Amino acid sequence: MDLTHRPRRLRQDRVRGLVSETTLEPADFIAPVFVDATTDERRPIETMPGHERVPIDEAVARVEEVLETGVEAVMLFGIPESKDSEGSRAWAEDGVVQEATRRIATETDAYVITDVCLCEYTDHGHCGPLEEELRGEDGSHEHGPECDPIQTVDNDATLEALDRIAVSHAEAGADMIAPSGMMDGMVAAIRAGLDREGFEHVPIMSYAAKYESAFYGPFRDAADGAPAFGDRRHYQMDPANAREAMREVRLDAQQGADVLMVKPALPYLDIVSDLRREFDHPIAAYNVSGEYAMLHAASEKGWLDLEAVAHESLLSIKRAGADLILTYFAEDVAERLSDRR
Ligand code: PBG
């Protein structure tokens, strides 16, 4: 028996740290924050224990809580006071994200990233204004009495809206813009808009490979953004596809995306790792609401140790190749990392 090689030699306590390949830092995390224009008190989000929707007046206080844990960046989501078919509150100068951003940017040192999408702002819950498409039962485009109109998001009309939203966020003081709608050409449209208005220095983090995932369920309750009919499979990616992700992400890189994101994270670590090899951009991964909720649910039942599985999840995302991690665990894990020092 040849035991020249004994990997266990390096697993002894005093050497494990020296040979550890991956480390987590509070500065790796981005904490999602929900600002709600329909409430004047903090409201817990039932499906995401420990998270709340906060009124605009509490946005600064909420972000300060995040900063205290050592996390330096937040991703802002807004729940508007009203919705319409176009999602016009998304680009309003006095909109919920614009107001919150203005205050957070002037009163705190947080790095403010804003989610740019229309689904929280449209009354139908889709990620852009709708157009009607006539399709035969066989999916053909022939128009005739046997055709049912189906509604789908009007890609090019949405691009104009995304340009306006991104500019309104930058005007309010956003440090980085993060489009999440998976419209074709969205990065180019936003880059052009920002440059036109003098925001050449504001980077874009594209939700570049965003899948049509059932793991967004708890978020849709949190942000009131569930589609009123149908689903998002006409614009978000098919979970079956990996090669398509490379093509989709390459387009965003060509259009000038500064950071490339994969979403969700854990079920798509193969994509994170492919991107790490293929691109030299910073890679972000979004550890989504369902990934958070399932660990909490199992730990409430006493089936998993929450602290341990949260840490292991984030470590695996980093190991797969992510530089930045958007996660609802940001504050908890960052606090524990700082305690250990
Ligand atoms: C909006 C958006 C979604 C998430 C982030 N931005 C929801 C969706 O596409 O339905 C999901 C975040 C999460 O589940 O944590 N387009």
Residues whose N, C-alpha, C, O or C-beta is under 5 A from the ligand:
A	BS01	PBG	C117 C119 S180 F215 Y216 F219 V288 S289 G290
